[in-house]
Amino acid sequence: IPKRDWSSDVCSSDLTVICYWEGLTLVEVKMYRQKRTDEVTEIMRELIKEKGVNLRNVVVDEDGIGGGVVDQMKCVGFLNGSRAAHPDRFQHIKAECYFKLAELIEANKVTFICGMRDEITKELDVIRRRNPDGDGKLNVTGKEEIQQKHGFSPDIADAIMMRMVFLVKTPGKSVIV
């Protein structure tokens, strides 16, 4: 039985993106506008029950209002700027997860069957490797820069990227450091 995961980006632009994964296959993407944290929590609880997903396999963007969802659900929280699992190589966990996603996509190990291929491709195409700071650590384009340059927020891409946290974190260790 493939591992079933949910990843969710609850962002400040009032768009909530929820992704349902079976292993490394993105099966379903749901998007909601202007939902309160209690409404997002209820939606996610219903989806978790419907799909039979264990809470330890649910990750929610904890930055901003998503922290309320993490608090209510007691699931894995994802803080974009928190310490990477490999801090010697990556600026933060978000960068590490995007690099892992790119690696798996290039190896044809990630599949999108959710019917949103064009939207996903558009968003992933704007995520770029940033020049390393003086410390030489890998980083990616920030959400604000993408919004300014391209006129949209990569909310779907961010929700997809968060799925990778289960692959980059050290087993038995907390995702949030």
C-alpha positions in Angstrom: 0.0 0.0 0.0 1.5 3.3 -1.0 2.1 5.8 1.8 -0.7 8.4 1.8 0.2 12.0 2.5 -1.4 15.4 2.6 0.5 18.7 2.1 -1.2 22.0 2.6 -0.2 25.6 1.9 -2.3 28.0 3.9 -1.0 31.3 2.6 -1.7 34.9 3.4 -3.2 35.6 0.0 -6.3 33.8 1.2 -5.7 30.8 -1.0 -5.5 27.4 0.7 -4.0 24.6 -1.4 -4.4 21.0 -0.2 -2.6 18.2 -2.0 -3.4 14.5 -1.6 -0.5 12.1 -2.4 -0.2 8.4 -2.7 3.5 7.8 -2.5 5.1 10.2 -4.9 1.9 10.4 -7.1 0.0 13.6 -6.7 -3.6 12.4 -6.9 -5.7 15.4 -6.0 -5.4 19.1 -5.5 -8.1 21.2 -3.8 -8.1 25.0 -3.6 -10.1 27.2 -1.4 -10.3 31.0 -1.1 -10.9 33.0 2.1 -11.3 30.2 4.6 -10.7 30.7 8.3 -8.3 28.4 10.1 -11.2 26.5 11.8 -12.8 26.0 8.3 -9.5 24.7 6.8 -9.0 22.4 9.8 -12.5 20.9 9.4 -12.0 20.4 5.6 -8.7 18.7 6.3 -10.1 16.5 9.0 -12.8 15.3 6.6 -10.4 14.6 3.8 -8.0 12.8 6.2 -10.8 10.6 7.4 -12.1 10.0 3.9 -8.7 9.0 2.6 -7.5 7.2 5.7 -4.4 9.3 6.2 -2.4 9.2 9.4 -1.8 12.6 11.0 2.0 12.0 11.1 1.7 12.1 7.3 0.1 15.5 7.2 2.2 18.7 6.8 0.8 22.2 6.9 2.5 25.5 6.2 2.9 26.9 9.7 4.0 30.4 8.6 1.3 32.9 9.2 -2.3 31.8 9.6 -1.4 28.1 8.9 0.0 28.0 12.4 -3.5 27.9 13.7 -4.3 24.9 11.6 -1.2 23.1 12.9 -2.2 23.9 16.4 -5.7 22.6 16.0 -4.8 19.5 14.1 -1.6 18.5 15.9 0.0 17.6 12.5 3.5 18.3 11.1 4.2 22.0 10.8 6.3 23.4 8.0 8.2 26.6 8.7 9.8 27.7 5.3 12.7 29.5 6.8 13.6 26.9 9.5 16.8 24.9 9.6 17.4 22.5 6.7 17.9 18.8 7.4 21.3 19.3 5.8 22.2 22.8 7.0 25.7 22.7 5.6 24.2 22.6 2.0 20.9 24.4 2.1 19.8 27.9 3.3 16.6 26.5 4.9 14.1 23.6 4.7 12.1 25.2 1.9 15.2 25.3 -0.3 16.1 21.7 0.6 12.6 20.5 -0.2 12.5 22.3 -3.6 15.9 20.8 -4.6 14.7 17.3 -3.5 11.5 17.8 -5.6 13.6 18.9 -8.6 15.8 15.8 -8.2 12.8 13.5 -8.1 11.1 15.2 -11.1 14.2 14.9 -13.2 14.5 11.2 -12.3 10.8 10.7 -13.3 9.9 9.6 -9.8 7.1 12.1 -9.2 3.8 11.8 -11.0 1.0 14.3 -11.3 -2.4 12.7 -12.1 -4.5 15.4 -10.6 -5.4 17.1 -13.9 -3.6 20.3 -13.2 -0.4 19.7 -15.1 -0.3 23.1 -16.8 -0.8 25.1 -13.6 1.8 22.9 -11.8 4.3 23.3 -14.6 3.7 27.1 -14.8 4.4 27.5 -11.1 7.3 25.1 -10.8 9.0 26.8 -13.9 9.4 30.1 -12.0 11.2 28.5 -9.0 14.8 29.1 -9.7 18.1 28.4 -7.9 19.3 31.6 -6.3 23.0 32.5 -6.2 24.4 31.3 -2.9 25.2 33.9 -0.3 28.7 34.1 1.1 28.2 30.8 2.9 27.7 28.9 -0.4 24.4 27.3 0.7 21.8 26.5 -1.9 18.6 28.6 -2.0 15.5 29.2 -4.2 13.6 32.2 -5.5 11.4 33.7 -2.8 7.6 33.9 -3.0 7.6 37.7 -3.0 10.1 37.9 -5.8 7.9 35.6 -7.9 4.8 37.6 -7.2 6.6 40.8 -8.2 8.2 39.3 -11.4 5.5 37.0 -12.6 2.3 38.4 -11.1 1.2 35.3 -9.2 2.1 33.4 -6.1 3.4 29.8 -6.4 0.9 28.4 -3.9 0.4 25.1 -5.7 4.2 24.6 -6.1 4.7 25.4 -2.4 2.2 22.8 -1.3 3.8 20.2 -3.6 7.3 21.1 -2.3 6.2 20.6 1.3 5.5 16.9 0.5 9.3 16.5 0.2 9.8 17.2 3.9 9.0 13.5 4.6 11.9 12.6 2.4 14.6 15.0 3.6 14.0 15.0 7.4 16.0 12.6 9.5 13.7 9.8 10.7 12.8 10.2 14.3 13.7 13.9 14.3 11.4 16.9 14.4 10.9 18.7 11.1 10.9 22.0 12.9 14.3 23.0 14.5 
